[in-house]
């Protein structure tokens, strides 16, 4: 298995193109997918009537984030914390709650932050294992890509097969080093075999979600967080001689950081901010003062 370092030209939230959202077959689908679009899509989410569509929202009106459970939102570090709009609700970030993720390579392009109140959604299941990469004998895992562009289109979705896994990504002009999986946009060759993808990340998708269906547990798992899109020179992991110049989308590989994420998610639910407690205390003191004066 190869392990390469890619310096991607553009962050998915900062592309110098008209900002939209997950593009599929050259267009943008803003209608929530159903079982007719994606097999098993409406089952395996932990609650009836809920799918991955409900968990992905906007941060600051221009990028994406994912509600992962217990009052925590996960997004790309280059997006950062901010007011989170998801599933019809608006949620304020708790000041000072942002938690970074890191490994032996350094700080990953991944953070979690708390929101002051929580949507009524069960926690997401995080992937324990990486998705399967494309090779001459297998198509690669199918992942559902969700995100918000900053062009006002709302949430959109697409589906790709994973081309490569365990690729160390260093987005240009940042200090982040993340273990990513890659989906090549268009055709990716592996000898006589090839994989053709029709979806791509574009401006505003950073911090959005990538879901994979675990056929063994019949559960949808969060397998990636949208990070970058750009270009690079890649080759299949089982055929390194087949070098190709490609355009690609990169997603932070959740299984690499699963234990850290779970530890953060297990932390206490958001507590009231200090200034809120201070304000409540002042109001109580003022009421006591008025009551004493009236006696």
C-alpha positions as CSV (number, residue, x, y, z in Angstrom):
1,X,0.0,0.0,0.0
2,X,1.5,3.4,-1.0
3,X,1.4,6.4,1.3
4,X,1.9,9.7,-0.5
5,X,1.9,13.4,0.6
6,X,-0.3,15.5,-1.6
7,X,-0.2,19.3,-1.5
8,X,-3.7,20.2,-2.9
9,X,-4.0,23.5,-4.7
10,X,-7.4,24.5,-3.4
11,X,-9.3,24.1,-0.2
12,X,-12.9,23.0,-0.8
13,X,-14.2,26.0,1.0
14,X,-12.0,28.5,-0.8
15,X,-12.1,27.5,-4.5
16,X,-11.8,30.5,-6.9
17,X,-14.9,29.3,-8.8
18,X,-18.6,30.0,-8.4
19,X,-19.3,28.5,-5.0
20,X,-21.9,25.7,-5.1
21,X,-22.1,22.3,-3.5
22,X,-21.6,18.6,-4.2
23,X,-21.8,18.4,-8.0
24,X,-23.1,15.2,-9.6
25,X,-23.2,14.6,-13.4
26,X,-22.6,18.3,-13.9
27,X,-25.6,19.4,-11.9
28,X,-26.6,20.0,-8.3
29,X,-29.3,17.9,-6.6
30,X,-30.9,19.7,-3.7
31,X,-33.6,17.1,-3.1
32,X,-32.9,14.7,-0.2
33,X,-32.1,11.3,-1.6
34,X,-34.4,8.3,-1.1
35,X,-34.0,4.5,-1.3
36,X,-34.6,4.8,-5.1
37,X,-31.5,7.0,-5.3
38,X,-29.3,5.2,-2.8
39,X,-29.9,1.6,-1.7
40,X,-30.7,1.2,2.0
41,X,-30.6,5.0,2.5
42,X,-33.6,5.3,4.8
43,X,-32.5,2.5,7.2
44,X,-29.7,2.1,9.7
45,X,-29.6,5.6,11.2
46,X,-30.7,5.0,14.7
47,X,-34.1,6.7,14.5
48,X,-37.1,6.5,12.1
49,X,-37.4,9.3,9.6
50,X,-33.8,10.3,10.0
51,X,-31.0,10.0,7.4
52,X,-27.5,11.4,6.9
53,X,-29.2,14.4,5.2
54,X,-30.5,15.6,8.6
55,X,-27.0,15.7,10.1
56,X,-25.2,18.0,7.6
57,X,-25.6,21.7,8.1
58,X,-24.0,25.1,7.4
59,X,-21.4,26.9,9.4
60,X,-21.2,30.6,9.2
61,X,-23.4,30.6,6.0
62,X,-20.5,29.6,3.8
63,X,-19.1,26.1,4.7
64,X,-20.4,22.8,6.1
65,X,-20.4,20.8,9.3
66,X,-21.8,17.5,10.7
67,X,-23.7,17.0,13.9
68,X,-22.1,13.9,15.4
69,X,-24.0,13.7,18.7
70,X,-24.1,14.7,22.4
71,X,-23.9,18.4,21.5
72,X,-20.8,18.2,19.2
73,X,-20.3,19.3,15.7
74,X,-17.4,18.1,13.5
75,X,-16.0,20.1,10.6
76,X,-12.7,20.8,8.8
77,X,-10.2,22.7,10.9
78,X,-9.8,25.3,8.1
79,X,-13.6,26.0,8.5
80,X,-13.6,26.2,12.3
81,X,-16.4,26.8,14.7
82,X,-19.4,29.1,14.1
83,X,-23.2,29.3,14.2
84,X,-24.5,26.0,12.9
85,X,-27.7,25.7,11.0
86,X,-29.0,22.1,10.6
87,X,-32.3,20.2,10.2
88,X,-34.3,23.4,10.4
89,X,-32.6,24.7,13.6
90,X,-30.0,27.3,14.4
91,X,-27.4,26.5,17.1
92,X,-24.8,28.8,18.6
93,X,-21.2,27.5,19.1
94,X,-20.1,27.4,22.8
95,X,-17.1,29.8,23.1
96,X,-13.8,28.0,23.8
97,X,-15.2,24.6,23.1
98,X,-13.2,23.8,19.9
99,X,-11.1,20.7,20.1
100,X,-8.4,19.8,17.7
101,X,-7.5,16.4,16.3
102,X,-3.9,15.2,15.8
103,X,-1.7,12.2,15.2
104,X,1.9,11.4,14.6
105,X,1.9,13.5,11.4
106,X,0.7,16.6,13.2
107,X,-2.5,18.5,13.5
108,X,-5.3,17.1,11.2
109,X,-7.7,19.3,9.2
110,X,-10.4,18.3,11.7
111,X,-12.1,19.9,14.7
112,X,-15.1,19.4,16.9
113,X,-17.0,22.1,18.8
114,X,-20.0,22.2,21.1
115,X,-23.3,23.9,20.4
116,X,-25.3,25.5,23.2
117,X,-28.4,23.4,22.5
118,X,-28.7,20.1,20.5
119,X,-30.9,18.9,17.7
120,X,-33.0,15.8,18.5
121,X,-30.8,13.4,16.6
122,X,-29.1,10.2,17.8
123,X,-25.3,10.1,17.6
124,X,-23.7,9.0,14.4
125,X,-21.8,5.8,14.0
126,X,-18.2,6.4,13.1
127,X,-16.3,4.0,10.8
128,X,-13.8,1.8,12.6
129,X,-12.1,0.8,9.3
130,X,-11.1,2.6,6.2
131,X,-13.2,2.4,3.1
132,X,-12.0,0.0,0.4
133,X,-9.9,1.5,-2.4
134,X,-10.4,0.8,-6.1
135,X,-8.3,-1.9,-7.6
136,X,-8.2,-4.3,-10.6
137,X,-10.5,-6.7,-8.6
138,X,-12.9,-4.4,-6.8
139,X,-14.7,-1.1,-7.5
140,X,-13.9,0.7,-4.3
141,X,-16.4,1.5,-1.5
142,X,-19.4,3.6,-2.5
143,X,-19.6,6.8,-0.4
144,X,-22.4,9.3,-0.2
145,X,-21.1,12.9,-0.3
146,X,-23.1,15.7,1.4
147,X,-22.4,19.4,1.7
148,X,-23.5,23.0,1.4
149,X,-22.1,25.4,-1.1
150,X,-22.0,29.1,-0.4
151,X,-24.1,30.0,-3.5
152,X,-27.4,29.6,-1.7
153,X,-28.4,26.3,-3.3
154,X,-28.8,24.5,0.0
155,X,-27.7,21.0,0.8
156,X,-26.7,18.8,-2.1
157,X,-25.5,15.2,-2.5
158,X,-23.5,12.9,-4.8
159,X,-22.1,9.4,-4.9
160,X,-18.6,8.3,-5.7
161,X,-16.4,5.2,-5.5
162,X,-13.3,5.5,-3.4
163,X,-10.1,5.5,-5.5
164,X,-7.3,5.6,-2.8
165,X,-7.1,5.4,0.9
166,X,-4.5,6.3,3.6
167,X,-3.1,9.3,1.6
168,X,-1.4,12.0,3.7
169,X,-2.9,15.4,2.6
170,X,-1.3,18.8,3.2
171,X,-3.6,21.5,1.8
172,X,-1.6,24.3,0.3
173,X,-0.9,27.3,2.5
174,X,-2.0,25.4,5.7
175,X,-0.1,23.5,8.4
176,X,-2.6,20.6,8.5
177,X,-1.6,17.1,7.7
178,X,-4.5,14.6,7.5
179,X,-4.9,11.0,6.6
180,X,-7.4,11.1,3.7
181,X,-9.2,8.9,1.2
182,X,-9.5,10.1,-2.3
183,X,-12.1,10.0,-5.0
184,X,-10.8,10.7,-8.5
185,X,-13.2,12.8,-10.6
186,X,-13.8,11.2,-14.0
187,X,-11.9,8.1,-15.0
188,X,-9.2,6.4,-12.9
189,X,-7.3,3.6,-14.6
190,X,-5.8,0.5,-13.1
191,X,-4.4,-1.6,-15.9
192,X,-7.3,-2.9,-17.9
193,X,-9.8,-1.9,-15.2
194,X,-11.1,1.6,-14.7
195,X,-13.4,3.5,-12.3
196,X,-15.6,6.3,-13.4
197,X,-16.9,8.9,-10.9
198,X,-19.4,11.6,-11.6
199,X,-19.4,13.6,-8.4
200,X,-17.0,16.2,-7.0
201,X,-16.6,18.5,-4.1
202,X,-16.7,22.2,-4.9
203,X,-16.6,25.5,-3.0
204,X,-18.4,25.4,0.3
205,X,-18.4,21.6,0.8
206,X,-15.5,21.7,3.3
207,X,-16.6,20.1,6.6
208,X,-19.5,18.2,5.0
209,X,-20.0,14.4,5.4
210,X,-19.2,11.2,3.6
211,X,-21.2,8.2,4.6
212,X,-20.6,4.5,3.9
213,X,-23.1,1.6,4.4
214,X,-21.8,-1.2,6.5
215,X,-23.6,-4.3,5.0
216,X,-22.6,-6.5,8.0
217,X,-24.2,-4.3,10.7
218,X,-26.8,-2.7,8.3
219,X,-25.7,0.7,9.6
220,X,-24.7,3.9,7.8
221,X,-21.3,5.1,9.1
222,X,-19.6,8.5,9.0
223,X,-16.4,7.6,7.0
224,X,-15.1,11.0,5.9
225,X,-15.2,14.8,6.3
226,X,-14.9,16.8,3.2
227,X,-11.5,18.6,3.0
228,X,-10.1,19.5,-0.4
229,X,-10.5,19.4,-4.1
230,X,-7.8,20.0,-6.7
231,X,-5.3,18.1,-8.9
232,X,-2.4,15.7,-8.4
233,X,-0.5,12.8,-9.9
234,X,-1.7,9.5,-8.6
235,X,-1.5,5.8,-9.2
236,X,-3.6,2.8,-8.0
237,X,-2.4,1.3,-4.8
238,X,-2.0,-2.2,-6.4
239,X,-0.4,-0.8,-9.6
240,X,2.0,2.1,-8.8
241,X,3.4,2.1,-12.3
242,X,0.1,3.3,-13.7
243,X,0.7,7.0,-13.0
244,X,-2.0,9.5,-14.0
245,X,-2.7,13.2,-13.7
246,X,-6.1,13.6,-12.2
247,X,-8.6,16.0,-10.6
248,X,-9.7,14.7,-7.2
249,X,-11.7,15.2,-4.0
250,X,-10.1,14.5,-0.6
251,X,-11.9,13.5,2.6
252,X,-10.4,13.2,6.1
253,X,-10.5,9.5,6.9
254,X,-12.5,9.2,10.1
255,X,-11.3,5.8,11.2
256,X,-7.8,7.2,11.7
257,X,-9.1,9.6,14.3
258,X,-12.1,7.5,15.6
259,X,-10.8,7.0,19.2
260,X,-10.1,10.8,19.7
261,X,-13.4,11.7,18.2
262,X,-15.3,9.2,20.4
263,X,-13.5,10.5,23.5
264,X,-14.5,14.1,22.7
265,X,-18.1,13.0,22.0
266,X,-18.3,11.2,25.3
267,X,-17.5,14.5,27.1
268,X,-20.2,16.2,29.0
269,X,-23.0,17.8,27.0
270,X,-22.6,21.6,26.6
271,X,-22.7,23.6,29.8
272,X,-24.1,27.1,30.0
273,X,-21.4,29.7,29.0
274,X,-19.7,31.5,31.9
275,X,-21.2,34.8,30.9
276,X,-24.7,33.3,31.0
277,X,-24.1,32.0,34.6
278,X,-22.7,35.4,35.6
279,X,-25.7,37.2,34.1
280,X,-28.1,34.9,35.9
281,X,-26.3,35.5,39.2
282,X,-26.5,39.3,38.7
283,X,-30.3,39.0,38.0
284,X,-30.8,37.0,41.2
285,X,-28.8,39.5,43.3
286,X,-30.8,42.4,41.8
287,X,-34.1,40.7,42.6
288,X,-33.0,40.0,46.2
289,X,-32.0,43.7,46.5
290,X,-35.4,44.9,45.2
291,X,-37.2,42.5,47.5
292,X,-35.2,43.7,50.6
293,X,-36.0,47.3,49.7
294,X,-39.7,46.6,49.5
295,X,-39.9,45.1,53.0
